[in-house]
């Protein structure tokens, strides 16, 4: 039987390079092949296309969040969900430029399936579990979109910058003007937790 092409790198090394490129907003198969010293043809022995790479990266980043938080039976179900979601937000916000691509990936890898199973154990209604996923991933996506590429400033700096840049005519938009402080803090950990806890409370009602 004819043997397939020999691999000169571990798949994780390819994913390391892919994450570096996607963090910089420049992941293409050609750029990735050049980064890892392979020909484009050889790269396809690892992953069939860019979508497969992004899907593998999504699973890898999910795996960097502490899934034990979601599975900790010593915590109440909602507390498990909140703890894991906060940890996942922290992981994904280390790679804000990668978040849009990752969230568009097919979450079908082994870690994604384990997360889904654990979430359903904590919140058995599949529709409710989906609503939580939409909130968590959507909030992270909006926060990442404001950061873009490069270093993520501390949260307090980002909130302060949003507040300084926020300007509306108080005569035309009095309610918006009055809520400027809260609006500036939409990207804060406190707001993320506040929204998630109230969503969970509503789903349990």
N, C-alpha and C positions, 0 to 999 in steps of 0.2 A: 504494500500500500504506500502510495506517495505521501510523504510528510509535508505538512504545510510550512509556510515561511517561518523561520526562526525569529523569535522576538529578542531584541537586544536590551530592552528596558522593562521594568515592572510597570504594570498599568497605573499604579499609584503615582509613579514619576511623571507619567503623561498627564494625569489629572492635576498634579502639582503645577505643572507648567500651564495647563489650561486655565487654572484658577488665577494665576498671575496675569495671564493675558486678558481674561474676562474682567478682572478687577480694573485693568487699564482701558477697558472698552474696545479691545481689539482682537477678540478670539475668532480666528478663521482656521480652517484646516491647514492652509499653507503656512500661516504664521506659527501655528503650533508645531508643525513638522520641523520648521527651521529652528524653533526654540529647543526642541529635544534632539536635534541632529539626525532626523529621519527624512527619508523621501516621503512626499505625500502618499505614494502608493503603499509604503511600509506602514504609515500611520493607520491605514484602513484595516490592518490586521489586528489593531487594538479596538478601534471603534468604527462602526460603519459610516457615521456622519456626525456633523456638529450636534444635532439633536441628541444623539446617544451620549455624547460627551457631557452636554449640559444636564441631561437626566442623571448621569452618574455623579456629577458634581452636586446636584440637588440632594441625592441620597447621602452623599458623603457629608455635606454640611448638616443635614438633619441628624446624622450620627454624631456630630460634634456637640449637639445639645445633649444634656444629661437626661436620657430617657428614664432613668431610675426615678426621677422626680414624678413622672407620670404614672409610674407603677408602684409607688410607695404606698402600701396598704395601711400604713400608720397615719396617713393624712386623709382627710375627707376628700371626696371625689373632686369637688370644685377647687379645693386648695391644690390638688395635684395638677389640675389643668392650668391654673394660674402660674404655678411655679415653673412648669415646663415651658409654658408660653413665654414667660419672661426670659428664661434661659435661651430659648430659640431666637428671640428678638436680639439678644446680645450677640449670639453667634452670627446671625445674618447681617447685623449692622457693622460687623468687621469687614464686610464685603459689599458695600452699598451699590457699587456699579454692577455687581453680579446679580443683585436681587431680581431685577425685571426678567432677565433670561431664565434664572432658576425657577421663578414662580410660574413661568410659562412652560415648564418642563412637565413631562409625564411622571407623576409621583407613583411609580410602580416598582421601585426597587425594594430590596429586603428591609431596609430601615424604614422606608415610608410605610410599608405594609405593617410593620411592627408598631409604628406610631399610630396608624389608623386603628389597629386592633386594640391598643391600650386606651386610645381615646374613647372607643366604643364601650370599653369596660367601665370607664368612668362616667360616660354619658350615653346610655344604651340606644336612645333614639337617634337613628342615623341622620335624620334631617337636622336635629339639634347639633349633632357633631359637625355636620357640614357648615352650619351657621357659625359655629365657633371657629372653624378653620378659615372661613371667609373673613371674619373679623380680624383674627390674628395676622394672617398673611397680608390682608389688605392694609391694615394699619402699618405693618412693617414696610410694605411697598411704598406707601405715601411718604413715610419718614425717609426711606432710602432715596427716593426721587429728589428730595430737597438737598441731600448731601452730594449726590453725583459721584464723581471719582475722587480718589485721593484720601487723605487723612480725615477721619471723622472727628470734628471738634467735640470737646466735652459737652454734655447735654445742657448744662447751665449756660454755656456760651451760645449754643444754638438757639435756645429759648430767648436769650437777651437780644440776639441779632434779629430774630423774628419780630420781637416787640419793637425794636428801634426802627425797623423797616416798615412797620404796619402803620399806615396812615389812611384814614377815610374821613370824609366830610361829616362831622357830627350833626350838622343840620339835616343832611339827607339820610344818613344812616346812624341814627342815635343809638339803637340797640347794639349794632356792631361796634360802634365806638366805645360804648360802655363795657363791652365784653372783650376788649382788646387784650387784656392780660390773660384771660382764659384761652383765647384763640391762639396767642403766641405759644402757649404751653401745650398745644394739641400734640406735639411730638414728644412730650415728656413721658417718663416711666409712670408717673402718677396718673396721667390721663389714660395711658394704655391699660393699666391695671383697673382703673375706675370703670372704663367701658366694658372690659371683659367680665368683671365681677357682676355688673348690672345685667349684662347679656345672660350670664349663667343663671342669675337669680330669676330673670324673666322666663327662661326656658324651663326652670324647675317649678314655676308657679302653676 
